[in-house]
Amino acid sequence: MNVLEWSGPAFLMAYVIAMVASVSISAILSRLARPSGRSQPLADPDSLAYLAGKNDRLADGVTTRMLASGAISFDGTAFTRGTGEASAASERAVLALPSPFRWKDIQAALKPEGAAIERRLEAGGLLLDAGERRRVAMISVAPLVLLLIAGGTKLLVGLSRGKPILFLAILLVITLVWAFGRWASVDNQTRAGRTALKEARQKHDRLKRAPTTGETGLAVALFGTTVLAGSALADFHRSRSSDGGGWSDSSSSSSSDSGCGGSSSGCGGCGGGGD
């Protein structure tokens, strides 16, 4: 039976069911399409930070490490050069900034280091390159695109027959938003990258609760600046959480393939109902 000849309410009901199913199918396809990469342990704090949250988490981890070592200090709004020395290329990039400097200056200074780390992780099989991520994203959104094609065709049939199409148009907009959100939410970790990050977090699980001063940089790299709450570096955490950075966890190893959330409700007249 031609679904385009279904009655409006019947097509709407089927479309809503298909919307819900497509989210689960999208998540399954994303997992199946994701390359395995090359399994390997990862111990470098900067690489772990970038794997967990890209440039923002890298900047969080490096800054925390430098605050803990006394290489820089923070007064709640700006950073100044301290007495400690840099121990990594990323830290030297920050110390090259003219004092005082702000958070956006640190982020800008660390972008070249972030790009270098990304290339190393891609070469090591822990991150997808741009082409691989695009392929995973295309496969992931395929069910939603097919749904949009079917719904759009039904919409055109309804318009040609003078049928009400408002509810179908609303559902198509919701589907389009889901599709864009699904495309944007596909992260660039390989399966091996997710495993390496998961293993590092399990190994250092204690750092979520009680990191020592020397461990704070690694703790932030793995878990975000929330681990600094109540510590001597709490001011830095508060400044990051106020702009959303302290609470983010971009690793998405457990959620990025779960699809876009959302709800749709109600059925009403739909274009193109059979005569």
C-alpha positions as CSV (number, residue, x, y, z in Angstrom):
1,M,0.0,0.0,0.0
2,N,1.3,3.4,-0.9
3,V,2.0,5.3,2.3
4,L,1.5,8.6,0.5
5,E,-2.2,7.6,0.2
6,W,-2.6,7.0,3.9
7,S,-5.1,9.2,5.7
8,G,-3.6,12.2,7.5
9,P,-4.0,10.9,11.1
10,A,-2.6,7.5,10.1
11,F,0.5,9.0,8.4
12,L,1.1,11.3,11.3
13,M,1.0,8.4,13.8
14,A,3.4,6.4,11.6
15,Y,5.7,9.4,11.3
16,V,5.9,10.0,15.0
17,I,6.7,6.3,15.6
18,A,9.3,6.4,12.9
19,M,10.9,9.5,14.5
20,V,11.3,7.8,17.8
21,A,12.7,4.7,16.1
22,S,15.1,6.6,13.9
23,V,16.9,8.1,16.9
24,S,17.7,4.6,18.2
25,I,18.7,3.4,14.7
26,S,20.9,6.5,14.3
27,A,22.8,5.6,17.5
28,I,23.3,2.0,16.5
29,L,24.5,3.0,13.0
30,S,26.9,5.5,14.5
31,R,28.4,2.8,16.8
32,L,28.7,0.3,13.9
33,A,30.3,2.9,11.6
34,R,32.8,4.2,14.0
35,P,36.4,2.9,13.2
36,S,38.1,0.7,15.8
37,G,41.4,2.7,15.7
38,R,44.4,1.2,17.5
39,S,44.2,0.2,21.1
40,Q,46.8,1.7,23.4
41,P,47.2,3.1,26.9
42,L,47.4,6.9,27.1
43,A,49.1,8.6,30.0
44,D,50.1,12.1,28.8
45,P,47.8,14.6,30.6
46,D,47.6,17.0,27.7
47,S,46.7,14.2,25.3
48,L,44.0,12.9,27.7
49,A,42.6,16.4,28.1
50,Y,42.3,16.9,24.4
51,L,40.8,13.5,24.0
52,A,38.3,14.3,26.7
53,G,37.3,17.8,25.7
54,K,39.4,19.2,22.9
55,N,40.9,22.7,23.2
56,D,38.7,23.8,26.2
57,R,39.7,20.8,28.3
58,L,43.3,21.2,27.2
59,A,43.3,24.8,28.4
60,D,41.6,23.8,31.7
61,G,44.2,21.1,32.4
62,V,47.2,23.1,31.5
63,T,46.0,26.2,33.5
64,T,45.2,24.1,36.5
65,R,48.7,22.4,36.4
66,M,50.4,25.8,36.2
67,L,48.3,27.3,39.0
68,A,49.2,24.3,41.2
69,S,52.9,24.6,40.4
70,G,52.9,28.4,41.0
71,A,53.9,29.1,37.4
72,I,50.9,31.5,37.1
73,S,48.5,33.0,39.6
74,F,44.8,34.0,39.3
75,D,43.0,36.8,41.0
76,G,39.5,35.9,39.9
77,T,39.6,37.9,36.6
78,A,43.2,37.8,35.2
79,F,46.3,35.6,35.3
80,T,49.8,36.8,36.1
81,R,53.3,35.2,35.8
82,G,54.4,33.4,38.9
83,T,57.6,32.0,40.2
84,G,57.3,28.4,38.9
85,E,58.8,27.1,35.7
86,A,57.1,25.5,32.7
87,S,57.5,21.7,32.3
88,A,55.8,21.1,29.0
89,A,55.5,22.8,25.6
90,S,51.9,23.8,26.4
91,E,53.0,25.5,29.6
92,R,55.8,27.4,27.8
93,A,53.2,28.7,25.3
94,V,51.2,30.2,28.2
95,L,54.2,31.7,29.9
96,A,55.1,33.4,26.6
97,L,52.0,35.6,27.0
98,P,52.6,39.2,28.3
99,S,51.4,39.4,31.9
100,P,48.7,40.0,32.9
101,F,46.6,37.9,30.6
102,R,43.0,36.5,30.5
103,W,41.4,33.2,29.8
104,K,40.8,33.9,26.1
105,D,44.5,34.6,25.8
106,I,45.4,31.2,27.2
107,Q,42.9,29.5,24.9
108,A,44.4,31.3,21.9
109,A,48.0,30.5,22.9
110,L,47.2,26.8,23.3
111,K,45.4,26.3,19.9
112,P,48.6,25.4,18.0
113,E,49.5,22.8,20.7
114,G,45.9,21.5,20.5
115,A,46.2,21.1,16.7
116,A,49.5,19.2,17.2
117,I,48.0,16.9,19.8
118,E,45.0,16.3,17.5
119,R,47.3,15.2,14.7
120,R,49.2,12.9,17.0
121,L,46.0,11.3,18.3
122,E,44.7,10.9,14.7
123,A,47.9,9.2,13.6
124,G,47.8,7.0,16.7
125,G,44.3,5.8,15.9
126,L,42.6,7.4,18.9
127,L,40.8,10.2,17.0
128,L,38.9,10.2,13.6
129,D,40.3,12.4,10.9
130,A,37.9,14.9,9.2
131,G,36.9,12.4,6.5
132,E,36.2,9.6,8.9
133,R,34.1,11.8,11.2
134,R,32.1,13.1,8.2
135,R,31.4,9.5,7.1
136,V,30.2,8.5,10.6
137,A,28.0,11.6,10.8
138,M,26.5,10.9,7.3
139,I,25.7,7.3,8.3
140,S,24.3,8.5,11.6
141,V,21.8,11.0,10.2
142,A,20.7,8.7,7.3
143,P,17.5,7.5,9.0
144,L,16.5,11.0,9.8
145,V,17.2,12.1,6.2
146,L,15.1,9.3,4.8
147,L,12.3,10.3,7.2
148,L,12.6,13.9,6.0
149,I,12.3,12.8,2.4
150,A,9.2,10.7,3.1
151,G,7.6,13.5,5.2
152,G,8.5,16.2,2.7
153,T,7.0,14.2,-0.2
154,K,3.8,13.7,1.8
155,L,3.8,17.4,2.5
156,L,3.9,18.2,-1.2
157,V,1.1,15.8,-1.9
158,G,-1.0,17.4,0.8
159,L,-0.3,20.9,-0.6
160,S,-1.3,19.8,-4.1
161,R,-4.6,18.4,-2.8
162,G,-5.4,21.4,-0.5
163,K,-5.1,19.3,2.7
164,P,-4.1,20.7,6.1
165,I,-0.3,20.2,6.6
166,L,0.4,22.2,9.7
167,F,1.1,19.3,12.1
168,L,3.2,17.5,9.5
169,A,5.2,20.7,8.8
170,I,5.9,21.0,12.6
171,L,7.1,17.4,12.7
172,L,9.4,17.9,9.7
173,V,10.9,20.9,11.5
174,I,11.5,18.8,14.6
175,T,13.1,16.1,12.5
176,L,15.3,18.6,10.8
177,V,16.5,20.0,14.1
178,W,17.2,16.5,15.3
179,A,19.2,15.7,12.1
180,F,21.4,18.8,12.6
181,G,21.8,18.1,16.2
182,R,22.8,14.5,15.5
183,W,25.3,15.6,12.9
184,A,26.9,18.1,15.3
185,S,27.0,15.7,18.3
186,V,29.0,13.0,16.6
187,D,32.4,13.2,18.3
188,N,35.7,12.3,16.7
189,Q,36.9,9.5,19.0
190,T,37.6,6.1,17.6
191,R,36.6,3.1,19.7
192,A,40.2,2.8,20.8
193,G,40.1,6.4,21.9
194,R,37.0,5.9,23.9
195,T,38.5,2.8,25.5
196,A,41.8,4.7,26.3
197,L,39.9,7.5,28.0
198,K,37.6,5.1,29.9
199,E,40.6,3.1,31.2
200,A,42.4,6.3,32.3
201,R,39.4,7.5,34.2
202,Q,39.0,4.1,35.9
203,K,42.6,4.0,36.8
204,H,42.5,7.5,38.3
205,D,38.9,7.4,39.6
206,R,40.2,8.6,43.0
207,L,41.1,11.9,41.5
208,K,37.4,12.8,41.2
209,R,37.2,13.1,45.0
210,A,40.6,13.8,46.5
211,P,43.4,14.9,44.1
212,T,46.6,16.2,45.6
213,T,48.0,19.5,44.5
214,G,50.3,17.7,42.0
215,E,47.5,15.6,40.7
216,T,45.0,18.4,40.0
217,G,46.1,18.9,36.4
218,L,45.5,15.3,35.5
219,A,42.3,15.3,37.5
220,V,40.9,18.2,35.5
221,A,42.1,16.7,32.2
222,L,40.0,13.6,32.9
223,F,37.0,14.9,34.9
224,G,36.8,18.7,34.3
225,T,37.2,21.6,36.8
226,T,34.5,20.3,39.1
227,V,37.2,18.4,40.9
228,L,38.6,21.8,42.1
229,A,35.5,22.7,44.0
230,G,36.4,23.3,47.6
231,S,40.1,23.3,46.9
232,A,42.6,26.1,46.9
233,L,41.9,26.5,43.1
234,A,38.2,26.8,43.6
235,D,38.2,30.4,42.2
236,F,39.4,29.1,38.9
237,H,36.7,26.4,38.9
238,R,34.0,29.1,39.6
239,S,35.3,31.3,36.8
240,R,35.1,28.3,34.4
241,S,31.7,27.0,35.5
242,S,30.3,30.5,35.1
243,D,30.9,30.3,31.4
244,G,29.9,26.7,31.2
245,G,33.4,25.3,30.8
246,G,33.8,23.8,34.2
247,W,30.8,21.5,33.9
248,S,31.3,20.2,30.4
249,D,32.5,16.7,29.6
250,S,33.0,16.5,25.9
251,S,34.3,13.0,25.8
252,S,30.7,11.8,25.2
253,S,31.9,8.2,25.4
254,S,28.6,7.1,26.9
255,S,26.2,9.6,25.4
256,S,27.3,10.9,22.0
257,D,25.7,8.0,20.2
258,S,22.5,8.1,22.1
259,G,20.8,10.5,19.6
260,C,19.2,13.8,20.1
261,G,16.6,14.1,22.8
262,G,13.3,15.5,22.2
263,S,9.6,14.8,22.2
264,S,6.7,15.2,19.8
265,S,3.1,14.9,20.6
266,G,-0.3,15.2,19.2
267,C,-1.8,14.1,15.9
268,G,-4.0,16.1,13.7
269,G,-4.8,16.8,10.1
270,C,-2.0,15.8,7.7
271,G,-1.8,16.6,4.1
272,G,-2.3,14.1,1.4
273,G,-4.9,11.8,2.9
274,G,-6.4,9.4,0.6
275,D,-9.7,10.2,-1.0
